[in-house]
């Protein structure tokens, strides 16, 4: 068939299709204005209308085009391919509209539950569930849309039938290949329902302190206190322990440790700690207690515990108390700072202590053998020499009387 004949055959249906598409756009604009007026007091409906504005711009003209082409004669050249293409575009546009509606609902829930309030525990719980479930629902809609599009192709339907025939093997292969994907998906559902973590929760993960900034369908972004980001797979939170400082409430108790001397007067220190805590805006008035928790041979350790509404406030409060208490000790009790003690003796006392030292028998024996061998100098002085041994008299270790000359003269 010549191109001119094809053009003449399509002229009528195309003209009707263009008019129908323009009419659909005009009807959409009028209807949108009416809906916006009717939903100006409903945040949910208004957000859904706003999010579906772009997708509906595509969906309604395509729907009008499909209706017109469906009424065209079957003898129209290429009508089957055009109808198939329009059907695929309709499925894609419908999927886009559904995803936009889900995202609109999620945004409305976030607006109705603001986080910038003093007690935002319930808001963070709802926001976490909405965030995770919205992502999961969007993923399911995309998967369903692709499946419907593939089903419009005859060969794809045959392929699907063959897969169903071998469903056991296919499920095993797909399960092994997508194990990490499905495990993260199930972990996301579990986190959304049981909520071990929530948006803006304070966590300690792998020794890092930070807040949950984002929860996606596969990972969690933890904003570290120094502006770094720690990206953690969802499955990790199901398989490993971690600290959640805001699981039930944001209130927290922190400690300040100080080493002081045993002569420290604790009562003035307790009074100063209480005064400093009560004067701080970061103290919530629940706990302020100073106790001795440890001792060593030189000093004792004090622990001051204080409470605050949030972890950030408690950090600032502990730093303030630590600095102020050190300054208080330096000013009021300088002797209370840790110190090293030493005992000093006079020279006479040191000599007396040295005289009371026990004699080293091995060293004495070595000296005696040296003298007998002639290698050790003889420092006997005026000590009497024993005729029996040929050695000078030695003073007994206990201060006994040395050998006398009379004993020597009484010999041979």
Beta strands, then each sheet from edge to edge (+ up, - down):
strand 1: 202-205
strand 2: 208-215
strand 3: 219-224
strand 4: 229-233
strand 5: 243-244
strand 6: 252-260
strand 7: 288-295
strand 8: 300-308
sheet 1: 4+ 3- 2+ 1- 5+
sheet 2: 6+ 8- 7+
end
